[in-house]
Each structure stands twice: as structure tokens, then as C-alpha cells.
Amino acid sequence: MTREALPREYKLATALYPGPDWKAARVDEGGQFHLVLVAEGEAVMRMSRTAEAARQMQRRVDLVQALEGRFSFQLPAALSEVWHGDGCSAVIQRYVPGAPHLPHTGDATRLRAVLEELAAVEVGPLAPLLAPPFSFRGPWTAPKIEATLEALPAELAGAAQRVLDALPGFEAVAPALVHGDLAGHNMRWRDGELLGILDWDLAAAWDPALNTAYLGLWHGAHLLEDIAPSLDVAWRARIWLGAMSLESVYDASLNPGRDSAALIGKIRPRLMAAAEAARG
């Protein structure tokens, strides 16, 4: 969903980075934590829409700067200093061209190359700039597990429990750079080539199988074994996909009036595949 820029928005963008026609730019309101003023082909201004996003913006900008030049694809590097005012933060970033890949398809070789580039980054020096694991929706606490299982039909609750029981075992895996949301508009493609990756807000030192799972979520779970660097990583990725489905169930449980039948039908195949993997 987009809208025209407000006068205060394009005036701020012009003050931070004069040059682009900010008056003609559009605001993308799709993000949960940020608004993005897009001057097509030139630059973007990212604006926090929550107090927490404002507090985190400098760290996130610094992380992208630390990663700049390490990949074959572009990052949304900052073109201005981070501005703070009126409980909001904003920054001008590089415009990264391209468009989302068509869902449920993808070239396994190219997707595997993305995973290899991420795995090559040493996470130790980046530790102060990375988000903690589970920073988006929180860890699987006992109350969260209980609410999720109660929201499921009885025939799926056992499968869900097997998936969640497997996750603590993954804590022993050597952590690697995990992007946090390798899907949709965050990956910018053109003619089969990856031009850039956006939105590093959730990047963490975590189980690298999550990167495989994120790609499988968008490009298709049928590709997991082809894109993963090993069968063990593909196995963990399939279980992570089941856990991601359960996150959606938990979210639905927080809205008791919502009809969850369609959601249950949608996640059932992924959950059952994850439970079968966890059984093994």
C-alpha cells in the first residue's frame, strides 16, 4: 500500500539528501516498523513508525555498513546520517533496483550461492550489531507453546509438539549470519540475477538452516534439499518451516474471534512434513 508523501516527509528527505525529486516520491506503508519514502531509481528514506524502531535504527544502519562490500549483491547502505527527532528516526538509503522473485519457483544453484555468501561472513566481530535470536516474535516459552497447542485440532497438536521439542537441540549448532526474512520484496531480482537484499533488521547469529528455511518458504519447500549445503541443514530447515507455521497459529490464538480454519488448512502440509522430519 502506497500513498503520496506528506510535506514534512519530503522536506526532511530533501534536508537529509538533496537531489532526488522527493515531492514525486511515494510512501510504502507495508512495513510493520518502518515507512519508506521511495524516489524511484534514486534513493529511499526509511522512517521509524515505533519508538523501538527509532531506538534500533542506528544499530541497523551500522550493521549494513559493516556488511557493505562483502557480497555480490547490493545492500541498502546509508547515504546520510541517521536523523532523530519527535520520537522518530530516519535515514536516506541507497535505492536497490529489481523486483521480488515469483513465489514457488527458483534456480537452486543461484539460491544455494546466496546461502554460501551468508555462511562466509564471520559473525564474531558483528556481535554488537546483530539482533538476538527470536527477536521478532519471541522465544517459545511454555505459555506460548500451550496457547499454540490449544489453538490446533487434536490431530495436529502431537505433530506440533514434536516440532517444538526439536528446536532446543538446534542451539548446539555453530551460529552463522542469519538474515531473518529472505523472502518477497526483501530480495530484489532481475532476469534471474539477485541484485540486492533489503531489510537486515532481524539479522542474527543463529542456526544457518534458517536461511534455507526462509528461501524455502518463498521459493518452495520442494527445493530445500537442492539449495541446502547439506542434508542435515535441509532437515533442520524443514523443521524450522514447521515452527514458522506454528508462529502463525500462535498469532491467530491472540485474536479469539478470528476464524482459523483456513490458516490451519494452509499450514497443515508444512507442519506434518516438519513433524515427520522431527520424528526421524
Rosetta blueprint (number, residue, H / E / L):
1 M L
2 T E
3 R E
4 E E
5 A L
6 L L
7 P H
8 R H
9 E H
10 Y H
11 K H
12 L H
13 A H
14 T H
15 A H
16 L H
17 Y L
18 P L
19 G L
20 P L
21 D L
22 W H
23 K H
24 A H
25 A L
26 R E
27 V E
28 D E
29 E L
30 G L
31 G L
32 Q L
33 F L
34 H E
35 L E
36 V E
37 L E
38 V E
39 A E
40 E L
41 G L
42 E L
43 A E
44 V E
45 M E
46 R E
47 M E
48 S E
49 R L
50 T L
51 A H
52 E H
53 A H
54 A H
55 R H
56 Q H
57 M H
58 Q H
59 R H
60 R H
61 V H
62 D H
63 L H
64 V H
65 Q H
66 A H
67 L H
68 E L
69 G L
70 R L
71 F L
72 S L
73 F L
74 Q E
75 L L
76 P L
77 A L
78 A E
79 L L
80 S L
81 E L
82 V L
83 W E
84 H E
85 G E
86 D L
87 G L
88 C E
89 S E
90 A E
91 V E
92 I E
93 Q E
94 R E
95 Y L
96 V L
97 P L
98 G L
99 A E
100 P L
101 H L
102 L L
103 P L
104 H L
105 T L
106 G L
107 D L
108 A H
109 T H
110 R H
111 L H
112 R H
113 A H
114 V H
115 L H
116 E H
117 E H
118 L H
119 A H
120 A L
121 V L
122 E L
123 V L
124 G H
125 P H
126 L H
127 A H
128 P H
129 L H
130 L L
131 A E
132 P L
133 P L
134 F L
135 S L
136 F L
137 R L
138 G L
139 P L
140 W L
141 T L
142 A H
143 P H
144 K H
145 I H
146 E H
147 A H
148 T H
149 L H
150 E H
151 A L
152 L L
153 P L
154 A H
155 E H
156 L H
157 A H
158 G H
159 A H
160 A H
161 Q H
162 R H
163 V H
164 L H
165 D H
166 A H
167 L H
168 P H
169 G H
170 F H
171 E H
172 A H
173 V L
174 A L
175 P L
176 A E
177 L E
178 V E
179 H L
180 G L
181 D L
182 L L
183 A L
184 G H
185 H H
186 N H
187 M E
188 R E
189 W E
190 R E
191 D L
192 G L
193 E E
194 L E
195 L E
196 G E
197 I E
198 L L
199 D L
200 W L
201 D L
202 L L
203 A L
204 A E
205 A E
206 W E
207 D L
208 P L
209 A H
210 L H
211 N H
212 T H
213 A H
214 Y H
215 L H
216 G H
217 L H
218 W H
219 H H
220 G L
221 A H
222 H H
223 L H
224 L H
225 E H
226 D H
227 I H
228 A L
229 P L
230 S L
231 L H
232 D H
233 V H
234 A H
235 W H
236 R H
237 A H
238 R H
239 I H
240 W H
241 L H
242 G H
243 A H
244 M H
245 S H
246 L H
247 E H
248 S H
249 V H
250 Y H
251 D H
252 A H
253 S H
254 L L
255 N L
256 P L
257 G L
258 R L
259 D L
260 S L
261 A H
262 A H
263 L H
264 I H
265 G H
266 K H
267 I H
268 R H
269 P H
270 R H
271 L H
272 M H
273 A H
274 A H
275 A H
276 E H
277 A H
278 A H
279 R H
280 G L
